[in-house]
Amino acid sequence: MEAARQYNVHEAKTHFSKILEAVATGEEVIISKSGEPVAKVIPLAGKVHRTDYGSLRGRITVADDFDDLPDGFAEAFGDEPSGAAE
């Protein structure tokens, strides 16, 4: 892996747009103060681009009991127990 480009604070202020362009292409840039690295500018993680509805079909499963509440859960929120007669 190639070493990250390094700029001192003054250079970073002067060439900020150039640094952002480099980072946008995947490079990492180090900002230094008095020769000591103090910050790393890295690219953000890319967004997930789905191609169409159903693009995750077969990759996600939902358990058969997904909608079933655990015992006592509804009552904890003020609902009456299931099966309670009115």
N, C-alpha and C positions, 0 to 999 in steps of 0.2 A: 504494500500500500504506500502510496506517495505521501510525503510529509505535508502537513497543512501549511498553507501560506501564512506568513506572520506579518502583522502591521503594528507599528506603534500607534498610540492614541492620536497624535497629530495626523499621521498618514491615513488612519482610519476615518477621521473626520473629513479629510480632503477627498478621499476616494471612496466614500460610502456607497455611492451608486455602483461603482465597479465591483465592490465587495459583494453587494447584494446580487449582482448578475452572476458572479462566480459561485455563490452559495446556491442560487437557483438552478445551476447546472450540476449540483451534487458535491461541490467542493466544500471543505471545512476551512474556516479562517480563524486564526488566533489573533487576539488583540493583546498587546503588551504595554505595560507602563514601566518605564525605567528598565527595560530589558527583561522584565518578569512577566510571563503570561498571566493575564487576569480574566480573560473571557474567551469562549469558543463560540463562533457563529456557525450553526449547522442548519442544513435544510430541514424543513418540516416534513413529517411523514405524508406521503401522498394520499389523496382521497381515493376511496373505493368507488370505482365506476361500474355499476351494474349494467349489464347489456340489455336485460329485458326482465319482465316479470317471470318468476319461476327460475331465475338463474341459480338459485341455491337449492333447487329440487334435488333430493337425494343426498344432500350434504347436512341437512338438519332433520332431526327427528323430534317428535313431541310424544311424550309418554301418554299411554292410554288414560291414566288417572290424573292428567294435568289439571282438569277443572275441579277435582275433588278436594274439598277443604279438610285439613286435619281435624280430628276430634277437638271440640272446644274452641276452635278458631272463630267461628261466626259468633258464638256467645260472648267472646272477649270483646267484640265490637258492638254488642247490644242487640244482635239478632237473636231470635228465638231458636232453640235447638231444632234441627231438622226432624220432622215427624211429630212435632208438638201440635196438639189439637187446639183449635181456637174455640 
